[in-house]
Amino acid sequence: MDGIIYLDHAATTPVRPEVRREMMIYMSDYFGNASSLYTLGQMSKKAIDPAREKVARLIGASPEEVYFTSGGSESDNWAIKGTFFAKQDKGRHLITSAIEHHAVLDTCEQLRKMGGGLTVLPVDSNGMVDPDDVKNAIRPDTILISVMHANNEIGTIQPIAEIGKIAKEAGVAFHVDAVQTVGHYPVDVDAMNCDLLSLSGHKLYGPKGVGAMYMRKGTRVLSLIHGGGQERKRRAGTENVPGIVGLGKAAELAMAELEKAIERESALRNDLLKKLETAIPDSHLNGHPTQRLSNNLNISFAGVEGEAILLRLDREGICASTGSACTTGSLEPSHVLMAIGLKHEQTHGSVRFTFGRSNVAAHVDFVAKVMEKTVNRLREMSPTYVPGEF
């Protein structure tokens, strides 16, 4: 098949043409610093609030509760560190889950080393957090619960509304990493009962280097970056106006097309899963079979290495992943796949396909044929493959 078949949209998405066009104006004609008083700067500043309103509408928030950042990792860090340092008078205990993105896990671990308390909750074999475990982990000194909306590797969607209700009743701040869901799955901060939420532009066909944090009115959070009065004196730094405009446009487009995108991508994903399970024995779907992102398919193949599969896919023009793009190249097994109970060798045989706007039915047929040939060939050479492992 001619051209590239891109099936790694959970890692990043291409910037949409409509987004690029709006951004270019603020890279050329209206390039002024938004903090400047002269007209050129004020033209840039006027673009920020409409973008903020578009992002707010996408997540069901008020515009004044949305703060622009450099991306999901900064938003996660700000939510967790900002809460930790703002609530020292109440406590220092944090609760999170074993399958969070490293932007959450590593931040919580850093605070633990600084004297904080930390509870990392397990998940079941589908990657689901038990709300009762959250409830039982809350202590008098608990100040924050951080649970992701959907997992970036296996796509499992968490019972966020129920966890948020538990946090609310306990008077504990609740942070949701929604980087994978905003623009791909319905998000409503009130329905989710969350106080803080992270999102990223490059996951929803916007530019890299821009994101946002939702902060509910009245939530106590200290600033993470100091040195200026931008973002209503909460986040210092010259505004990335082109990026902010791009994120706003991407949010607007995602909101208009969300329902149709979910329907189309879930059909493609289900078709590929059916073809792979039919053609390749000893394969195993990772993550919840139904409560998962519509575009996510993470599947393990016994007796083969995921990296070897990816290299052969790449030769055929297919882009996929073995898990989180942030840890690609690491020899360590996926902490997510280990948390759901896979053996060390099984984690290394996993491949993640994540669909997007560019994918069509013909891609599914081609990928399924290439995968069947690839896995069979690798198993012929594998000294460890034992039929019936899954």
C-alpha positions as CSV (number, residue, x, y, z in Angstrom):
1,M,0.0,0.0,0.0
2,D,1.3,3.4,-0.9
3,G,1.9,6.1,1.7
4,I,2.2,5.9,5.5
5,I,-0.5,4.2,7.6
6,Y,-0.4,6.1,10.9
7,L,-1.8,4.2,13.8
8,D,-0.2,5.9,16.7
9,H,-2.6,8.8,17.4
10,A,-2.3,8.2,21.2
11,A,1.3,9.3,20.9
12,T,0.5,12.4,18.9
13,T,-1.8,13.6,16.1
14,P,-1.1,15.7,13.0
15,V,-2.1,19.3,13.2
16,R,-5.2,19.8,11.2
17,P,-5.1,22.2,8.2
18,E,-7.8,24.4,9.8
19,V,-5.7,24.7,12.9
20,R,-2.5,25.6,11.0
21,R,-4.3,28.3,9.1
22,E,-5.5,30.1,12.3
23,M,-2.1,29.7,13.9
24,M,-0.1,31.2,11.0
25,I,-1.7,34.6,11.5
26,Y,-0.2,34.8,15.0
27,M,3.2,33.7,13.8
28,S,3.4,36.4,11.1
29,D,0.9,39.3,11.1
30,Y,0.0,39.4,14.8
31,F,3.3,38.3,16.3
32,G,3.4,40.8,19.2
33,N,3.8,39.9,22.8
34,A,0.4,39.7,24.4
35,S,1.6,41.5,27.5
36,S,2.5,44.6,25.4
37,L,0.3,47.7,25.6
38,Y,0.6,48.7,21.9
39,T,-1.8,47.6,19.3
40,L,0.3,44.8,17.8
41,G,0.5,43.2,21.2
42,Q,-3.1,43.7,22.0
43,M,-4.1,42.0,18.8
44,S,-2.4,38.9,20.0
45,K,-4.0,39.2,23.5
46,K,-7.5,39.4,22.0
47,A,-7.0,35.9,20.5
48,I,-6.5,34.3,23.9
49,D,-9.9,34.6,25.4
50,P,-11.9,33.2,22.5
51,A,-9.5,30.1,22.5
52,R,-10.1,29.8,26.3
53,E,-13.8,29.8,25.7
54,K,-13.6,27.0,23.1
55,V,-11.5,24.8,25.4
56,A,-13.9,25.5,28.3
57,R,-17.0,24.5,26.2
58,L,-15.3,21.2,25.2
59,I,-14.9,20.2,28.9
60,G,-18.1,21.8,30.3
61,A,-16.2,24.4,32.3
62,S,-16.3,28.2,32.7
63,P,-13.6,30.1,30.7
64,E,-12.1,31.6,33.9
65,E,-11.4,28.1,35.2
66,V,-9.1,27.3,32.2
67,Y,-5.4,28.1,32.4
68,F,-3.1,27.5,29.4
69,T,0.2,25.6,29.9
70,S,2.9,24.0,27.8
71,G,1.2,20.6,27.8
72,G,-0.2,17.7,29.7
73,S,2.9,17.0,31.7
74,E,3.1,20.6,33.0
75,S,-0.6,20.5,33.8
76,D,-0.2,17.3,35.8
77,N,2.8,18.7,37.7
78,W,1.0,21.9,38.5
79,A,-2.2,20.1,39.7
80,I,-0.3,17.8,42.0
81,K,2.6,20.0,43.3
82,G,0.4,23.0,43.4
83,T,-2.1,21.2,45.6
84,F,0.6,19.6,47.8
85,F,2.2,22.9,48.6
86,A,-1.0,24.8,49.0
87,K,-2.5,22.3,51.5
88,Q,0.4,21.7,53.9
89,D,-1.8,22.8,56.8
90,K,-4.3,20.0,56.1
91,G,-2.0,17.1,55.2
92,R,0.5,15.7,52.8
93,H,-1.0,12.4,51.7
94,L,-1.7,11.7,48.0
95,I,-3.6,8.9,46.3
96,T,-3.1,7.7,42.7
97,S,-3.2,4.5,40.7
98,A,-0.5,2.1,39.4
99,I,-1.2,2.8,35.8
100,E,-1.0,6.6,35.7
101,H,1.2,8.4,33.2
102,H,4.7,9.0,34.5
103,A,4.0,12.7,34.6
104,V,1.7,11.8,37.6
105,L,3.6,8.9,39.1
106,D,7.0,10.5,39.0
107,T,5.6,13.7,40.4
108,C,3.9,11.9,43.3
109,E,7.1,9.9,44.0
110,Q,9.1,13.1,44.1
111,L,6.8,14.5,46.7
112,R,7.0,11.3,48.7
113,K,10.7,11.8,48.9
114,M,10.1,15.2,50.2
115,G,8.1,13.9,53.1
116,G,4.7,13.3,51.6
117,G,2.5,10.3,52.0
118,L,1.6,8.3,49.0
119,T,-0.8,5.4,48.3
120,V,-0.6,3.8,44.9
121,L,-3.8,1.8,44.2
122,P,-3.8,-1.4,42.2
123,V,-6.0,-2.1,39.2
124,D,-7.8,-5.3,38.1
125,S,-6.9,-7.4,35.1
126,N,-8.7,-4.9,32.8
127,G,-6.8,-1.9,34.2
128,M,-9.8,-0.6,36.2
129,V,-9.5,1.2,39.6
130,D,-11.9,0.0,42.2
131,P,-13.7,3.0,43.7
132,D,-13.9,1.2,47.0
133,D,-10.1,1.0,47.1
134,V,-10.1,4.8,46.7
135,K,-12.5,5.3,49.5
136,N,-10.6,2.9,51.8
137,A,-7.3,4.7,51.1
138,I,-8.5,8.1,52.2
139,R,-7.0,9.3,55.5
140,P,-7.5,12.4,57.6
141,D,-4.4,13.9,56.0
142,T,-5.3,13.0,52.4
143,I,-5.3,16.2,50.3
144,L,-5.4,14.9,46.7
145,I,-6.6,12.0,44.6
146,S,-5.3,11.8,41.1
147,V,-6.7,9.2,38.7
148,M,-6.6,9.3,34.9
149,H,-9.7,9.4,32.8
150,A,-8.5,6.8,30.3
151,N,-5.2,5.0,30.1
152,N,-2.8,6.0,27.3
153,E,-1.5,2.4,26.8
154,I,-4.5,0.1,27.1
155,G,-7.4,2.6,26.7
156,T,-9.4,1.6,29.8
157,I,-11.8,4.3,30.9
158,Q,-12.0,4.7,34.7
159,P,-15.2,5.2,36.8
160,I,-14.2,8.8,37.2
161,A,-17.6,10.2,38.2
162,E,-17.9,7.6,41.1
163,I,-14.3,8.3,42.3
164,G,-15.0,12.0,42.1
165,K,-18.1,11.7,44.2
166,I,-16.1,9.8,46.8
167,A,-13.5,12.5,46.8
168,K,-16.1,15.3,47.1
169,E,-17.8,13.6,50.0
170,A,-14.5,13.3,51.8
171,G,-13.5,16.9,51.1
172,V,-10.4,15.8,49.1
173,A,-9.3,17.6,45.9
174,F,-9.7,15.4,42.8
175,H,-7.4,15.6,39.8
176,V,-8.0,13.9,36.5
177,D,-5.4,13.4,33.8
178,A,-7.7,13.6,30.7
179,V,-5.0,14.0,28.1
180,Q,-6.2,10.9,26.2
181,T,-9.9,11.6,26.4
182,V,-10.4,15.3,25.8
183,G,-11.4,15.6,22.1
184,H,-11.9,11.8,21.8
185,Y,-14.5,11.0,24.5
186,P,-17.2,13.1,26.2
187,V,-15.7,15.1,29.1
188,D,-17.7,17.2,31.6
189,V,-15.9,18.4,34.7
190,D,-19.1,18.7,36.7
191,A,-20.3,15.2,35.8
192,M,-16.9,13.9,36.7
193,N,-16.9,15.7,40.0
194,C,-13.3,16.8,39.5
195,D,-11.5,19.9,40.8
196,L,-8.5,19.8,38.5
197,L,-8.1,18.4,34.9
198,S,-5.2,18.2,32.5
199,L,-5.3,18.2,28.7
200,S,-2.9,18.5,25.8
201,G,-3.2,20.1,22.4
202,H,-1.2,17.6,20.3
203,K,-3.5,14.8,21.3
204,L,-6.5,16.3,19.6
205,Y,-5.0,17.5,16.3
206,G,-3.6,20.7,17.8
207,P,0.0,21.8,18.1
208,K,2.7,20.4,20.4
209,G,3.9,22.6,23.3
210,V,0.5,23.8,24.5
211,G,-2.1,22.4,26.9
212,A,-4.4,23.5,29.6
213,M,-5.4,22.9,33.2
214,Y,-8.9,23.2,34.4
215,M,-9.1,24.5,38.0
216,R,-12.5,24.7,39.7
217,K,-13.3,28.0,41.3
218,G,-12.2,27.9,45.0
219,T,-9.6,25.1,44.5
220,R,-6.4,25.9,46.5
221,V,-3.4,25.4,44.2
222,L,-0.1,27.3,44.3
223,S,1.6,28.4,41.1
224,L,4.2,26.2,39.6
225,I,5.9,28.8,37.4
226,H,6.7,32.2,38.8
227,G,8.0,35.4,37.2
228,G,5.2,37.2,35.5
229,G,1.5,38.1,35.7
230,Q,0.2,36.0,32.8
231,E,-2.8,33.7,33.1
232,R,-4.4,35.9,35.7
233,K,-1.2,35.8,37.8
234,R,-1.3,32.0,38.1
235,R,1.1,30.8,35.4
236,A,4.1,33.0,34.4
237,G,5.6,33.1,31.0
238,T,5.0,34.9,27.7
239,E,1.8,33.4,26.2
240,N,2.2,31.0,23.4
241,V,-0.4,32.7,21.3
242,P,-0.1,30.6,18.1
243,G,-0.3,27.5,20.2
244,I,-3.2,28.7,22.3
245,V,-5.1,29.7,19.1
246,G,-4.4,26.3,17.7
247,L,-5.6,24.5,20.7
248,G,-8.8,26.6,20.7
249,K,-9.5,25.7,17.1
250,A,-8.7,22.0,17.6
251,A,-11.1,22.0,20.6
252,E,-13.8,23.6,18.5
253,L,-13.5,21.1,15.7
254,A,-13.3,18.1,18.2
255,M,-16.5,19.2,19.8
256,A,-18.4,19.5,16.5
257,E,-17.2,16.1,15.3
258,L,-16.9,14.0,18.5
259,E,-19.9,11.7,18.1
260,K,-19.2,10.7,14.5
261,A,-15.4,10.2,15.2
262,I,-16.2,7.8,18.1
263,E,-18.5,5.8,15.9
264,R,-16.1,5.6,12.9
265,E,-13.0,4.8,14.9
266,S,-14.6,2.2,17.1
267,A,-15.8,0.4,14.0
268,L,-12.2,0.4,12.6
269,R,-10.8,-0.8,15.9
270,N,-13.3,-3.6,16.3
271,D,-12.7,-4.8,12.8
272,L,-8.9,-4.9,13.3
273,L,-9.3,-6.8,16.6
274,K,-11.6,-9.4,15.0
275,K,-9.2,-9.9,12.1
276,L,-6.1,-10.2,14.3
277,E,-7.8,-12.6,16.8
278,T,-9.0,-14.8,13.9
279,A,-5.7,-14.9,12.0
280,I,-3.3,-15.0,14.9
281,P,-3.7,-17.5,17.7
282,D,-2.3,-16.9,21.2
283,S,-3.1,-13.2,21.1
284,H,-4.6,-11.3,24.0
285,L,-6.5,-8.0,24.2
286,N,-5.1,-5.7,26.9
287,G,-7.5,-3.4,28.7
288,H,-11.3,-3.5,29.3
289,P,-13.1,-5.1,26.4
290,T,-15.9,-2.5,26.3
291,Q,-15.0,0.4,28.7
292,R,-12.2,1.7,26.6
293,L,-11.3,4.5,24.2
294,S,-12.9,4.0,20.8
295,N,-9.6,4.3,18.9
296,N,-7.4,2.2,21.2
297,L,-6.4,-1.4,20.5
298,N,-3.6,-2.9,22.6
299,I,-2.9,-6.5,22.0
300,S,-0.2,-9.0,23.1
301,F,1.2,-11.8,21.0
302,A,2.8,-14.7,22.7
303,G,6.4,-15.6,21.8
304,V,7.4,-12.4,20.0
305,E,9.0,-9.1,20.8
306,G,6.9,-6.0,20.2
307,E,9.9,-4.0,19.0
308,A,10.6,-6.6,16.3
309,I,7.0,-6.3,15.2
310,L,7.2,-2.6,15.0
311,L,10.4,-2.7,12.9
312,R,8.7,-5.0,10.4
313,L,5.6,-2.8,10.3
314,D,7.7,0.2,9.7
315,R,9.2,-1.4,6.6
316,E,5.6,-1.7,5.3
317,G,4.9,2.0,6.1
318,I,2.8,1.3,9.2
319,C,3.4,3.4,12.4
320,A,2.3,1.8,15.7
321,S,3.7,1.6,19.2
322,T,4.6,-0.8,22.0
323,G,3.0,1.5,24.6
324,S,3.5,5.0,25.8
325,A,5.6,7.1,23.4
326,C,7.2,8.8,26.5
327,T,9.0,5.6,27.4
328,T,9.7,4.1,23.9
329,G,13.2,2.8,23.8
330,S,13.2,1.7,27.4
331,L,14.1,-1.9,28.1
332,E,11.9,-1.9,31.2
333,P,8.5,-3.6,30.9
334,S,5.4,-1.4,30.7
335,H,4.3,-0.5,34.2
336,V,0.7,-0.5,32.9
337,L,0.9,-4.1,31.5
338,M,2.7,-5.3,34.6
339,A,0.0,-3.8,36.8
340,I,-2.8,-5.7,35.0
341,G,-1.0,-9.0,35.6
342,L,0.9,-9.7,32.4
343,K,4.2,-11.6,32.8
344,H,7.4,-9.8,32.0
345,E,7.8,-11.5,28.6
346,Q,4.2,-11.0,27.7
347,T,4.5,-7.2,28.2
348,H,7.3,-7.1,25.6
349,G,5.0,-8.8,23.0
350,S,2.4,-6.1,23.0
351,V,1.5,-3.6,20.2
352,R,-0.7,-0.6,20.5
353,F,-2.7,0.6,17.5
354,T,-4.6,3.9,17.9
355,F,-6.8,5.1,15.1
356,G,-7.5,8.6,13.9
357,R,-9.0,10.8,11.2
358,S,-6.7,9.5,8.4
359,N,-7.5,5.9,8.8
360,V,-9.9,4.0,6.5
361,A,-11.1,0.4,6.2
362,A,-8.4,-0.5,3.6
363,H,-5.8,0.2,6.3
364,V,-7.3,-2.4,8.6
365,D,-7.2,-5.1,5.9
366,F,-3.6,-4.3,5.0
367,V,-2.4,-4.1,8.6
368,A,-4.1,-7.4,9.5
369,K,-2.3,-9.2,6.6
370,V,1.1,-7.7,7.5
371,M,0.6,-8.6,11.2
372,E,-0.3,-12.2,10.4
373,K,2.7,-12.6,8.2
374,T,5.0,-10.8,10.7
375,V,3.9,-12.7,13.8
376,N,4.1,-16.1,12.1
377,R,7.6,-15.4,10.8
378,L,8.8,-14.1,14.2
379,R,7.4,-17.2,16.0
380,E,9.1,-19.5,13.6
381,M,12.4,-17.9,14.7
382,S,11.4,-17.7,18.4
383,P,13.0,-20.1,20.9
384,T,10.5,-19.1,23.6
385,Y,7.1,-19.4,21.8
386,V,4.9,-22.0,23.3
387,P,1.4,-22.4,21.8
388,G,-1.4,-21.9,24.2
389,E,0.3,-19.3,26.4
390,F,-2.8,-17.1,26.4
